[in-house]
Each structure stands twice: as C-alpha cells, then as structure tokens.
Amino acid sequence: MKTSFAWWPFLFAAAVASAAPAARPNILLILADDLGFSDLGCYGGEIATPQLDALAAGGLRFTQFYNTTRCWPSRAAVMTGYYAQQVRRDVVPGIASGGGNRGVRPRWAPLLTEFLRPLGYRNYHSGKWHLDGRPRDNGFDHSFEIGAGQNSYFKAPGNTDDGAPDIQTPDYYATTAAADHAIKYLREHAARYRDQPFFHYLCFTAPHFPLHAPAADIAKYRDRYHQGWNAIAAARYDRQKKLGLVSHPLPVMERDVGPPYHRPADLELLGPGEINRPLPWAELTGEQRRFQAMKMAIHAAMVDRMDREIGRVLDQLKAMGAYENTLILFASDNGASAEIMVRGDGHDPAAPPGSAASYL
C-alpha cells in the first residue's frame, strides 16, 4: 500500500509505506529556490511539472504553509527545527541578535543529520548549502556543494564534492549537476549500505536568479507568455479555484511592491525592457513586453528542467528498490523573488537571454 503527502506552497511530499513496517523509512528532502507558489501544475501553473504533479496527486498538498521568505533563514529552520532568529540565522528588526543574520549556530542547535546518524541513517547532500559550517562537519557522509557557482548555472567555480574541487563537464548545468551527484550517492548507498536507511537533502538553486536555462528548454516556452502576466495570473487563479486551493477573488496588483533595494546602474545595464515595479501588462511598451515575456519563458524552462531532474532521482530510487520505503518531501525556501541585480561575470545586453553571458 502506498501513501503520500505534500507540502504547500513550497513543500509537498510523497511518503510511501514499506512492506516491512518496522524498517526505518528513507527520507528525500528536495528544496527549490525562489519558486512561485503557483508555478507548479499541481497548484494551477502552466509550467510542465509532471513529476511533482504525480507526487502531489498521490499525496497531501498544504494550502497554509509558511516559511521565512529568505534563503538562509528557511534552510536553518528546516534543518534545525528552530526559528532562524533563535540560531543566529536571521534578525528581528530593532532587537540585537548576538550574532547578526548569518552568525554561527549555537552548539545546542545541531542539524537534523546529527539526530538521524545515531539511528543508523547515512546522510547525503547535493546542491545549494547556505548554512554556517560545511556539510561534512555537520553530519553528512557525502556532499556536493554548489559554491560561488550560484552566480551562474553554466559555470562551477567553487563547487566541491566531499570538499575536493568538482570537475566541471563541458555541458555543465547546475540543476542537472545537483541531480547527477544525488544519483551517484544513491547508487553507492545501494551498493554498499543497502541495509541502512538514508536521508538525502537535495537542494536545487533553480529557479533563483540568474535566469539561465539550456536553449532547447527555453524554446519550449518562448511563445507561452506573450499574453502577459495579467492573463497568466487570471488563468492560474481560475485553475486554483477549480482545485479548491483558493476561494476569494484575484487580488488587485500592488503597484508599490518591489525589490527591497534599488540598483540604478544594474537597471540601466539591463536596458529599457526591464522594470522594477509591478505594472499592468497593458501599460508596458512593446519592448518591455517582449523582454518580460522572455524572462518568464526562461523561468518556466528552469522549473521544467528541475522537474525532469527530480524525475531522474525518483527513477534511481525505483531502480534500487528504495522508492516504496522513502518519504519524499518537496519545498521551496521562499516564494518568487522581486530582486533585480547583476552579479558574477556581469550581463552582456547583446547575449541571448538565458545564456551564460546574460544575467537576468
């Protein structure tokens, strides 16, 4: 018998009952980065996410799930069980935290892995880290860590595999690399530690900026968003109402909502197609519409690719006979980002949007 459940808007899961009830379940915790709550098909989105949709169909989707709205506080909370402010990973305005918003965790706040290890679990990590300390020093047996490469999905400076520099392949793409290493660790587990349960913390950087995706993935969505975000939002909301996720009317666009800071030089570099405040689609210029439609297409391509890579990891679980005894959780560290900035190697306005030389 299979049972499953899911986390909303940024977590859902599939828990599968084992044929041997006494066996400790494996745990696969998948974390996306800056995923919009309605991006997935199972929450009304138009992006193709069949793998996650299938998990949700046999599971539980939360409709009132809250997180800290930022990368590092959410990761600290999910891995320690404490509020981020308690473990020096975020601040409360006007209150001294004693460690800043990215301080070192107190010794009394170990990660989940330190509790699982005495129970016989092998612990693995692949992808983004964004916690204090290093994974191997915090209860993980293996870790592929995406380091400075978070500024590019096509380059891997600072990536490490168990602390050693990771060799970048010619076709490197961060989302695929995170799944590749997860599969590698799972295969080793099946070969050497089959009698032990595992915890795998799979942390994609997608769809966090920069908007980078393989050209073929972008092509799939190139013409999808020319109707504009007002029409897209209305269609998503209509599907959500049919799914029973919402019942109130679609909120009015909040024009005064924007990024928490302004970078005029970056905005100028990105060109006249960029905007830094919500505007009705009808009020945009033709150039702005084309630019924003392309950005939405790249974002969709990144989510689509992440879903396919998750499918490869699930296939590995099935191949090693572990799927039926694995608790599968999916979440995002926070919702969609309003940030506009240029980092890493910068942005070439002449480069194809979504390519390595662009930074959107």
C-alpha positions in Angstrom: 0.0 0.0 0.0 1.3 3.4 -0.9 0.6 6.6 0.9 1.9 10.0 0.1 1.6 13.6 1.1 2.7 17.1 0.1 3.9 20.5 1.4 2.4 23.8 0.1 3.1 26.3 -1.2 6.7 25.3 -1.2 6.6 21.9 0.2 4.8 18.7 -0.7 5.8 15.2 -0.3 5.2 11.5 -1.1 5.6 9.1 1.8 5.4 5.5 0.8 4.7 2.7 3.3 7.2 -0.1 3.4 6.3 -3.8 3.0 8.2 -4.2 6.3 6.6 -1.6 8.7 9.4 -1.9 11.2 12.0 -0.6 8.7 13.0 3.0 9.2 12.0 5.0 6.1 14.4 6.7 3.8 14.0 10.5 3.6 14.4 12.6 0.4 14.0 16.3 1.1 14.0 18.3 -2.1 14.3 22.1 -1.8 13.7 24.5 -4.7 14.9 28.2 -4.5 12.6 31.2 -5.1 9.8 29.1 -6.6 6.5 30.9 -7.0 3.6 29.3 -5.2 1.6 28.8 -8.4 4.4 27.8 -10.7 3.7 24.0 -10.4 1.0 22.4 -12.3 -0.5 20.9 -9.2 -1.0 24.4 -7.9 -2.6 25.8 -11.1 0.6 26.7 -13.0 1.0 26.3 -16.8 4.6 25.1 -16.5 5.1 21.3 -17.2 5.9 19.7 -13.9 4.6 16.1 -14.3 7.0 14.5 -11.8 5.9 16.8 -9.0 2.3 16.8 -10.1 2.3 13.0 -9.8 3.7 13.1 -6.3 1.1 15.6 -5.3 -1.7 13.6 -6.9 -1.0 10.7 -4.6 -0.2 12.9 -1.6 -1.1 15.9 0.5 -0.8 19.5 -0.7 -0.7 22.1 2.0 -2.7 25.3 1.4 -1.5 27.2 4.5 2.3 26.6 4.7 4.5 29.4 5.8 8.3 29.9 5.6 10.7 32.8 6.4 10.7 34.3 2.9 14.5 34.3 2.7 17.1 31.7 1.7 19.3 31.2 4.7 16.7 31.6 7.5 14.5 29.0 5.8 17.3 26.5 5.5 18.3 27.0 9.1 14.8 26.5 10.3 14.1 23.3 8.3 17.4 21.7 9.2 17.4 22.7 12.9 13.7 22.8 13.8 14.2 26.3 15.4 13.2 29.7 14.4 16.0 31.2 12.4 16.4 34.1 14.9 17.0 31.5 17.7 20.0 30.1 15.9 21.6 33.4 14.7 20.5 33.0 11.1 18.2 36.0 10.9 17.4 39.1 12.9 14.3 40.8 14.3 14.3 44.5 13.4 15.3 46.6 16.4 16.4 43.7 18.5 20.1 42.7 18.9 20.5 39.1 17.9 24.0 38.5 19.3 25.2 37.0 16.0 23.8 39.0 13.1 21.6 37.5 10.5 24.2 34.9 9.4 26.0 34.1 12.6 27.3 30.7 13.8 24.6 28.4 15.2 24.8 27.7 18.9 26.1 24.2 19.8 22.6 23.3 21.2 21.2 23.6 17.6 22.7 20.7 15.6 21.3 19.8 12.2 18.8 17.1 11.6 21.6 14.8 10.4 23.1 14.7 13.9 19.8 13.1 15.2 19.5 10.7 12.3 23.0 9.4 12.4 22.6 7.6 15.7 19.5 5.9 14.3 21.6 4.3 11.6 21.0 6.8 8.8 23.5 7.7 6.1 23.2 11.4 5.3 23.8 12.9 1.8 23.6 16.5 0.4 23.8 17.8 -3.1 23.3 21.4 -4.3 23.0 24.7 -2.5 24.1 24.9 1.1 23.7 28.4 2.6 24.1 27.3 6.2 27.0 28.0 8.5 29.8 25.4 8.6 30.4 22.7 6.0 28.1 19.7 5.3 30.7 17.1 6.1 31.3 18.8 9.5 27.6 18.6 10.3 26.6 15.0 10.0 26.7 14.5 6.2 28.6 11.5 4.8 28.7 12.9 1.3 28.2 16.4 0.0 28.2 18.0 -3.4 28.2 21.7 -2.7 27.4 24.4 -5.2 29.7 27.3 -4.2 30.4 30.5 -6.0 28.7 28.9 -9.0 25.4 30.1 -7.7 26.1 33.2 -9.8 25.9 31.1 -13.0 24.1 27.9 -13.9 26.7 27.2 -16.6 29.9 27.6 -14.6 31.0 25.9 -11.5 33.7 27.9 -9.7 33.9 26.8 -6.1 31.9 23.6 -6.5 33.1 20.8 -4.3 32.5 17.1 -4.0 33.3 16.0 -0.4 35.4 19.1 0.0 37.5 18.5 -3.1 37.2 20.7 -6.2 34.5 19.3 -8.5 35.5 18.9 -12.1 33.2 20.8 -14.4 32.0 19.0 -17.5 31.6 20.8 -20.9 27.8 20.6 -20.7 27.6 21.6 -17.0 24.2 22.9 -15.8 23.7 23.4 -12.1 20.3 21.8 -11.9 21.5 18.7 -13.7 24.7 18.5 -11.6 22.8 18.5 -8.4 20.7 15.6 -9.6 23.8 13.8 -11.0 25.5 13.8 -7.6 22.3 12.8 -5.8 22.1 9.8 -8.1 25.8 9.0 -7.6 25.4 9.0 -3.8 22.2 6.9 -4.0 23.9 4.3 -6.3 26.8 4.0 -3.8 24.3 3.6 -1.0 22.6 0.8 -2.8 25.9 -1.0 -3.5 27.5 -0.6 0.0 24.8 0.4 2.6 21.6 -1.2 1.4 20.8 -2.3 4.9 20.9 1.2 6.3 18.3 4.0 5.8 19.3 7.2 4.2 18.5 10.9 4.4 19.2 12.9 1.2 19.0 16.7 1.2 18.7 17.7 -2.5 18.9 21.5 -2.8 18.4 22.9 -6.3 19.4 26.5 -7.0 16.5 26.8 -9.5 14.7 28.9 -10.3 16.7 31.5 -8.3 18.3 34.2 -10.5 20.2 34.5 -12.8 17.7 33.3 -15.3 19.8 30.6 -17.0 18.5 27.6 -19.0 19.5 25.5 -21.9 18.4 27.0 -25.2 16.2 23.9 -26.1 14.4 24.3 -22.7 13.7 28.0 -23.3 12.4 27.3 -26.8 9.6 25.2 -25.3 8.2 28.3 -23.6 9.3 31.0 -25.9 5.8 31.9 -27.1 3.9 31.0 -24.0 4.0 34.3 -22.2 3.3 36.9 -24.8 -0.3 37.2 -23.4 1.2 38.9 -20.4 1.3 38.3 -16.6 -2.2 39.6 -16.0 -3.7 36.9 -18.2 -1.4 34.3 -16.8 -2.3 35.2 -13.3 -6.0 35.1 -14.0 -5.7 31.7 -15.7 -3.7 30.3 -12.8 -6.2 31.7 -10.3 -9.1 30.1 -12.2 -7.3 26.7 -12.1 -6.6 27.1 -8.4 -10.3 27.8 -7.6 -11.2 24.6 -9.5 -8.6 22.7 -7.5 -10.1 24.1 -4.3 -7.0 25.9 -3.3 -8.5 29.4 -3.2 -12.0 30.8 -3.0 -11.6 34.6 -2.8 -11.3 36.9 -5.9 -7.9 37.5 -7.5 -6.2 40.3 -5.6 -5.6 43.7 -7.3 -2.0 44.2 -8.4 0.0 46.0 -5.7 1.9 48.7 -7.7 4.1 49.8 -4.8 5.6 46.4 -4.2 9.1 46.0 -5.4 12.6 44.9 -4.5 13.9 45.9 -1.0 16.7 47.9 -2.6 17.4 49.7 -5.8 20.4 49.3 -8.1 20.1 52.1 -10.8 23.3 51.0 -12.6 22.1 47.4 -12.9 18.7 48.6 -14.1 20.3 50.7 -16.8 22.5 47.9 -17.9 19.6 45.5 -18.3 18.1 48.0 -20.7 14.7 49.7 -21.4 12.9 46.4 -21.4 13.4 46.0 -17.6 11.0 47.4 -14.9 11.4 47.4 -11.2 7.7 47.8 -10.1 4.6 45.8 -10.9 2.7 47.3 -13.8 -0.4 46.1 -15.7 0.7 44.4 -18.9 -1.3 46.9 -21.0 0.8 49.8 -19.6 4.1 48.3 -20.8 5.9 49.3 -24.0 6.3 46.8 -26.8 10.0 46.3 -25.8 9.1 45.8 -22.2 6.5 43.2 -23.1 9.0 41.2 -25.2 11.7 41.4 -22.6 9.4 40.4 -19.7 7.8 37.6 -21.7 11.3 36.2 -22.4 12.2 36.3 -18.7 9.0 34.4 -17.8 9.9 31.8 -20.5 13.3 31.3 -19.1 11.9 31.0 -15.6 9.5 28.4 -16.8 12.3 26.5 -18.5 14.2 26.4 -15.3 11.3 24.9 -13.3 10.6 22.5 -16.1 14.2 21.3 -16.1 14.2 20.9 -12.3 11.1 18.7 -12.5 12.8 16.5 -15.1 15.9 16.1 -12.9 13.7 15.2 -9.9 12.2 12.5 -12.2 15.7 11.1 -12.7 16.3 10.9 -9.0 13.0 9.2 -8.5 13.8 6.7 -11.2 17.0 5.9 -9.3 15.1 5.2 -6.1 12.9 2.8 -8.0 15.8 1.1 -9.7 17.5 0.4 -6.3 14.2 -0.8 -4.7 14.0 2.1 -2.3 11.1 4.1 -3.6 8.4 2.1 -1.7 10.1 2.9 1.7 11.0 6.6 1.1 9.4 9.7 2.5 9.7 12.3 -0.3 9.3 16.0 0.6 9.3 18.9 -1.7 9.5 22.6 -0.6 10.9 25.9 -1.6 13.0 28.1 0.7 10.7 31.1 -0.2 8.5 32.4 -2.9 9.2 34.3 -6.1 11.9 36.9 -5.9 11.4 40.6 -6.8 15.2 41.2 -6.8 16.9 42.9 -9.7 20.7 42.8 -9.7 23.7 41.9 -11.8 26.4 39.7 -10.2 29.0 37.2 -11.2 30.5 37.9 -14.6 28.0 40.6 -15.3 25.4 41.0 -18.1 26.1 41.3 -21.8 23.0 43.0 -23.3 23.9 41.5 -26.7 23.9 37.9 -25.4 20.9 35.6 -25.9 18.7 35.9 -22.9 19.2 32.9 -20.6 22.7 32.2 -21.9 25.8 32.1 -19.8 26.8 35.7 -20.8 23.4 37.1 -19.7 22.4 37.9 -16.1 18.6 38.5 -15.7 
